[in-house]
Amino acid sequence: MNVITTKAFVMKSFPWKERHKLLHLLTPELGLITALAPASERMKSDIRGATQLFSLSEFVLTEKQGRYSVRSAFVIESFVPFYNDFERLTAVSHASEVFTDVARHDEPNRTLFDLWAYSVYEISVSEYPVFIARMATLRLMVEIGLTPYLDSCVRCHSHVNVPYRFSFSEGGLLCEREEFRQTQAELTILSPDALALLRHIATAPHKKLFRFYASSNTRSEASDFADRWLEERMEKRYNRLAFLDENSTFLID
C-alpha cells in the first residue's frame, strides 16, 4: 500500500453507502482520480470540510492497485462564495463539468491543474462569473490542442482584414480570397474587440488570463463563440448555463 500526499480540487462528490463519499479529485501529478472518503458525511468527521465540492485541500491518500482512499485531509480554500451565489455556483459547475470531461480522457497534466486553479478563483470573485467560466473553457480547449486559428487566414495564412470572418467548419479566420469557399451562413463575423479578446484568452499566461476589460457586447460575442467552439470540438451539449441564459432577469435583485 502506497501513501501519497497531494493537493487536490474536489471536482465531483457522490454519496456512497453509510455516510461515505466518492470524490473526483483533480491533482497536479496524478491527474483526475477517484478516491473514497470514509465517513466524510458525518457531522463530526475530521475530513468533512476538506471533501466539500470545489474545495482545494491537501489530502493524504492510500493507494492499492489503483484504488485511492482518503486517510486525512485539511482545507486550503473552501470557496465559500459558491454556496451563497446561485450564479457563481452554476458557473463553476459548468466549468467543472468541462474540465472533468477533459481530465478523464487526458494524461495527468500540471497545466490543466494550474488553469483550473486560476479559473476557479476568478469565478469566485469576478463580477461576471458565467463569462469567466466560458473563457476558462475556451482556454482549456487551447491547452489540449483544439485552438481556433485567430491570427491569419486558416487556409492561405495571409493577413485578414475587417470584417473578420470566422469559419467554424474550417476552424479559423478566412481572408477575402478564401471566403468564397464558404456560404455566408457558415461564416461568423467577429468584431475587432471580440477578436482581440479571443486572441488574449488563447495566448495570455495564466496569471494574466483574466486581466482585461471587455464591454457587454464584446462579452456576449465572445461567450457565443466560446460556447459553439466548446460544443463542436467536444461533441457534447453542455446545458448547465442554459437556465441562466433563459432567465437572466431572475438573477437581478
C-alpha positions as CSV (number, residue, x, y, z in Angstrom):
1,M,0.0,0.0,0.0
2,N,1.3,3.4,-1.0
3,V,0.8,6.6,0.9
4,I,0.5,9.8,-1.2
5,T,0.3,13.4,-0.1
6,T,-1.1,15.8,-2.7
7,K,-3.1,19.0,-3.2
8,A,-6.4,18.4,-5.0
9,F,-9.6,20.1,-6.0
10,V,-12.8,18.3,-5.4
11,M,-14.4,18.3,-8.8
12,K,-17.3,16.0,-8.1
13,S,-18.7,14.3,-5.0
14,F,-21.1,11.4,-4.7
15,P,-22.7,9.9,-1.6
16,W,-21.6,6.2,-1.0
17,K,-23.2,3.8,1.3
18,E,-23.0,4.7,5.1
19,R,-22.1,8.3,5.1
20,H,-19.1,7.8,2.8
21,K,-18.4,9.8,-0.3
22,L,-16.7,9.1,-3.6
23,L,-14.7,12.1,-4.8
24,H,-13.3,13.0,-8.2
25,L,-10.1,14.8,-7.3
26,L,-8.0,16.9,-9.7
27,T,-4.4,16.7,-8.7
28,P,-1.2,18.2,-10.2
29,E,0.7,15.0,-10.7
30,L,-1.9,12.2,-10.8
31,G,-4.5,14.0,-12.9
32,L,-8.1,13.1,-12.2
33,I,-8.5,10.3,-9.7
34,T,-11.4,8.8,-7.8
35,A,-11.0,8.4,-4.1
36,L,-13.2,7.0,-1.3
37,A,-13.6,9.4,1.6
38,P,-14.7,7.2,4.5
39,A,-17.4,8.6,6.9
40,S,-16.9,12.1,5.5
41,E,-20.6,12.8,5.5
42,R,-20.8,12.5,9.3
43,M,-21.1,15.9,11.1
44,K,-18.1,15.2,13.3
45,S,-15.8,13.9,10.5
46,D,-12.4,15.4,10.5
47,I,-12.4,15.5,6.7
48,R,-15.9,16.7,6.1
49,G,-14.8,20.3,5.2
50,A,-11.9,19.2,3.1
51,T,-14.1,17.0,0.9
52,Q,-16.7,19.6,0.1
53,L,-17.4,20.2,-3.6
54,F,-14.9,22.6,-5.3
55,S,-12.7,22.9,-2.2
56,L,-8.9,22.9,-2.6
57,S,-7.5,20.7,0.1
58,E,-4.3,18.8,0.9
59,F,-5.0,15.0,1.0
60,V,-3.1,12.1,2.5
61,L,-4.2,9.2,0.3
62,T,-3.6,5.5,0.4
63,E,-3.3,3.7,-2.9
64,K,-3.6,0.0,-3.6
65,Q,-4.0,-1.5,-7.1
66,G,-5.1,1.8,-8.5
67,R,-7.7,2.5,-5.8
68,Y,-7.4,5.5,-3.6
69,S,-8.8,6.2,-0.1
70,V,-8.6,9.4,1.9
71,R,-6.6,8.9,5.2
72,S,-6.7,12.5,6.2
73,A,-7.2,16.0,4.7
74,F,-7.3,19.6,5.6
75,V,-8.9,22.6,3.7
76,I,-6.7,25.1,1.9
77,E,-9.5,27.1,0.3
78,S,-13.2,26.3,0.6
79,F,-14.5,29.0,-1.9
80,V,-17.5,30.0,0.2
81,P,-18.9,32.4,-2.4
82,F,-20.1,29.5,-4.5
83,Y,-22.6,28.5,-1.8
84,N,-24.0,32.0,-1.3
85,D,-24.5,32.8,-5.0
86,F,-26.5,30.7,-7.4
87,E,-24.9,32.3,-10.5
88,R,-21.4,31.6,-9.3
89,L,-22.4,28.0,-8.3
90,T,-23.8,27.4,-11.8
91,A,-20.8,28.9,-13.5
92,V,-18.3,26.8,-11.6
93,S,-20.4,23.7,-12.1
94,H,-20.3,24.3,-15.8
95,A,-16.6,24.8,-15.9
96,S,-16.0,21.8,-13.6
97,E,-18.0,19.5,-15.9
98,V,-15.9,20.5,-18.9
99,F,-12.6,20.3,-17.1
100,T,-13.6,16.9,-15.7
101,D,-14.5,15.6,-19.2
102,V,-11.1,16.7,-20.5
103,A,-9.1,15.3,-17.5
104,R,-10.9,12.0,-17.6
105,H,-9.6,11.3,-21.1
106,D,-6.2,13.0,-20.9
107,E,-2.9,12.1,-19.3
108,P,-2.0,13.8,-16.0
109,N,-1.3,17.4,-16.8
110,R,0.0,20.1,-14.4
111,T,-1.1,22.8,-16.9
112,L,-4.7,21.7,-16.6
113,F,-4.5,21.8,-12.7
114,D,-2.9,25.3,-12.8
115,L,-5.5,26.6,-15.3
116,W,-8.3,25.3,-13.1
117,A,-6.8,26.9,-10.0
118,Y,-6.8,30.3,-11.7
119,S,-10.2,29.8,-13.2
120,V,-12.0,28.6,-10.0
121,Y,-10.6,31.6,-8.1
122,E,-11.6,34.1,-10.7
123,I,-15.1,32.6,-10.9
124,S,-15.4,33.0,-7.1
125,V,-14.6,36.7,-7.2
126,S,-15.4,38.1,-10.6
127,E,-18.3,40.4,-11.3
128,Y,-19.1,38.2,-14.3
129,P,-18.6,34.6,-13.1
130,V,-20.5,33.0,-16.0
131,F,-18.4,34.9,-18.6
132,I,-15.2,33.8,-16.8
133,A,-16.4,30.2,-16.8
134,R,-16.9,30.4,-20.6
135,M,-13.5,31.9,-21.2
136,A,-11.8,29.3,-18.9
137,T,-13.3,26.5,-21.0
138,L,-12.2,28.2,-24.2
139,R,-8.6,28.4,-22.9
140,L,-8.9,24.7,-21.9
141,M,-9.6,23.8,-25.5
142,V,-6.4,25.7,-26.5
143,E,-4.4,23.8,-23.8
144,I,-5.5,20.4,-25.3
145,G,-4.7,21.4,-28.8
146,L,-8.2,22.5,-30.0
147,T,-7.1,26.0,-30.8
148,P,-9.2,28.3,-33.1
149,Y,-7.0,29.9,-35.8
150,L,-7.2,33.6,-35.0
151,D,-4.0,35.2,-36.3
152,S,-4.4,34.9,-40.1
153,C,-6.3,33.1,-42.8
154,V,-6.6,29.4,-41.8
155,R,-6.2,28.4,-45.5
156,C,-3.5,30.6,-47.0
157,H,-2.1,32.2,-43.8
158,S,-2.4,35.7,-45.3
159,H,-3.4,38.7,-43.4
160,V,-7.1,39.2,-42.7
161,N,-9.0,42.5,-42.7
162,V,-12.2,43.8,-41.3
163,P,-14.8,42.4,-41.3
164,Y,-13.2,39.4,-39.6
165,R,-14.9,36.2,-41.0
166,F,-14.6,33.0,-38.9
167,S,-15.5,29.6,-40.2
168,F,-16.3,27.0,-37.5
169,S,-16.1,24.2,-40.1
170,E,-12.6,25.4,-41.1
171,G,-11.6,26.2,-37.6
172,G,-10.3,29.7,-38.2
173,L,-10.4,33.1,-39.9
174,L,-10.8,33.3,-43.7
175,C,-9.4,36.1,-45.8
176,E,-11.3,37.8,-48.7
177,R,-9.7,35.4,-51.2
178,E,-10.7,32.3,-49.4
179,E,-14.2,33.1,-48.1
180,F,-15.8,32.1,-51.3
181,R,-15.3,28.5,-50.3
182,Q,-17.9,29.0,-47.6
183,T,-21.6,30.0,-47.8
184,Q,-22.4,33.2,-45.9
185,A,-24.4,31.1,-43.4
186,E,-21.3,29.2,-42.4
187,L,-19.3,32.4,-41.6
188,T,-19.4,34.2,-38.3
189,I,-18.4,37.8,-38.3
190,L,-16.2,38.8,-35.3
191,S,-15.8,42.4,-34.2
192,P,-12.3,43.7,-33.7
193,D,-12.8,43.9,-29.9
194,A,-14.1,40.3,-29.7
195,L,-11.3,39.0,-31.9
196,A,-8.7,40.8,-29.7
197,L,-10.3,39.3,-26.6
198,L,-10.3,35.8,-28.0
199,R,-6.6,36.2,-29.0
200,H,-5.9,37.2,-25.5
201,I,-7.7,34.2,-24.0
202,A,-5.8,31.9,-26.3
203,T,-2.3,33.2,-25.6
204,A,-2.1,35.1,-22.3
205,P,-0.1,33.5,-19.4
206,H,-2.4,32.1,-16.7
207,K,-1.5,34.9,-14.3
208,K,-2.8,37.5,-16.8
209,L,-5.5,35.4,-18.4
210,F,-8.5,37.2,-16.8
211,R,-6.9,40.6,-16.6
212,F,-8.8,42.5,-19.3
213,Y,-11.6,44.9,-19.9
214,A,-14.5,43.9,-22.2
215,S,-17.8,45.7,-22.9
216,S,-21.1,44.0,-22.5
217,N,-21.4,43.5,-26.3
218,T,-17.9,42.0,-26.5
219,R,-18.5,39.7,-23.6
220,S,-21.7,38.5,-25.3
221,E,-20.0,37.9,-28.7
222,A,-17.0,36.1,-27.1
223,S,-19.4,34.0,-25.0
224,D,-21.3,32.8,-28.1
225,F,-18.1,32.0,-29.8
226,A,-16.8,30.0,-26.8
227,D,-20.0,28.0,-26.4
228,R,-20.1,27.0,-30.0
229,W,-16.4,26.2,-30.2
230,L,-16.6,24.1,-27.0
231,E,-19.6,22.1,-28.0
232,E,-18.5,21.4,-31.6
233,R,-15.0,20.4,-30.5
234,M,-16.1,18.3,-27.5
235,E,-19.1,16.9,-29.5
236,K,-21.3,17.4,-26.4
237,R,-24.1,19.7,-25.4
238,Y,-23.4,21.5,-22.1
239,N,-26.7,22.6,-20.6
240,R,-25.8,24.0,-17.1
241,L,-25.8,27.6,-18.2
242,A,-29.0,27.4,-20.2
243,F,-31.2,28.3,-17.3
244,L,-29.2,31.5,-16.6
245,D,-29.3,32.5,-20.2
246,E,-33.0,32.0,-20.4
247,N,-33.8,33.6,-17.1
248,S,-31.3,36.4,-16.8
249,T,-33.8,38.7,-15.1
250,F,-34.2,36.1,-12.4
251,L,-30.8,37.0,-11.1
252,I,-31.4,40.7,-10.9
253,D,-32.3,41.9,-7.4
